[in-house]
């Protein structure tokens, strides 16, 4: 079982968490000005990189708070976790087990 570090509760088993999609996706400034194709781009299209990727997670069986994480999509290793609103850690600071924003 994989352990995920919640910024508020500490390490917990992965079954306590749910994935929430790509992190740092800005809501459209003027959503009423978007046409159907632009809405589809915003709602359905996300990056799918091989390697470190910023994601949103929720500790659904614990404190129920949302947080961001940088996870390696190849190894599934969590490289960093940080609170929503905090800046994404730089790639050089996302060493194994490092947590930002605590």
Secondary structure, DSSP 8 states (H G I E B T S, - for coil): --EEEETTTEEEEGGG-EEEEESS----TTGGG--HHHHHHHHH-----SSEEEEEEE-TTTT--EEEEEEETTT--EEEEEETTS----GGG--TT-----
